[in-house]
Amino acid sequence: MDHVNYTWTRTFILAGFTTSGTLQHLAVFGTLCIYLLTLAGNLFIIVLVQADSGLSTPMYFFISVLSFLELWYVSTTVPTLLHTLLHGHSPIPSSACFVQLYVFHSLGMTECYLLGVMALDRYLAICRPLHYHALMSRQVQKQLVGVTWVAGFSAALVPAGLTASLPYCLKEVAHYFCDLAPVMQLACVDTSWHARLYIAVIGMINTCNLAFILGLYGGIVRAVLKLPSAASRAKAFSTCSSHITVVTLFFGSAFIVYVGPPEIRAEGRDKLIALVYTLLTPFFNPIIYTLRNKEVKEAFKRVTQRINAVLN
């Protein structure tokens, strides 16, 4: 069977969500608003961390890297989501489909590793405070970030490459972007082996990172409980609460879609759950990290005062 005739010369059709009338207008308007607010919120964090020296700590450096990642992550899928909401079934070249699939999973796996690095940062800050700045120097921070990006984009080569190499006979992708399971269902051959491999690769990466994060937080909890005052314990826990919330949203939705029971994908619920980590998590991340953060609020005031002083 000639793979080229089936893969690279075909055009897939993204089914998206079926909406019409007022519901369609509300869906497009709501999605567009969330997308623009997501871009603005994450750009705000990146600019603020760069502009204010008070946020030049490892924790905020990693948060700014997460925000940078989220800008690309949300922009990988939301444009096709908006297009399917506006125009219904939308054609996408097979090459663009596989690029989207690879970039999406590369960024997702990079975020998975980055959340582990952020947990390590909190562990060192709380459990090794005397050696924290030596262990988490600027050079180490950059190296850790570089490793997360290389690891994420390397790990995604396996599922994306194997998916792109399959011969395809069907065209309609039952999703609003090109994801592994919906695309794989269009293949002309039995893909059960591929599906087991994908679950093994993605499941292992997610499970190992989640176990690593939970292990670090176990150490953090033990260290915090030994602190003498309730105020110091509350302050220590508050620096971790935002990260725990993001970890819960990210890993919870990822496990349900990629490692959960097949019934979820068969009934099309994966499209709804995918909205959590493709649209809502990048939207909530800036809010989670800034809304109750006094350091960010103070940094914003300082930057605003400097801008006003320059303008006046």
Disulfide bonds with the S-S distance in Angstrom:
Cys97-Cys178 1.94
Cys169-Cys188 1.70
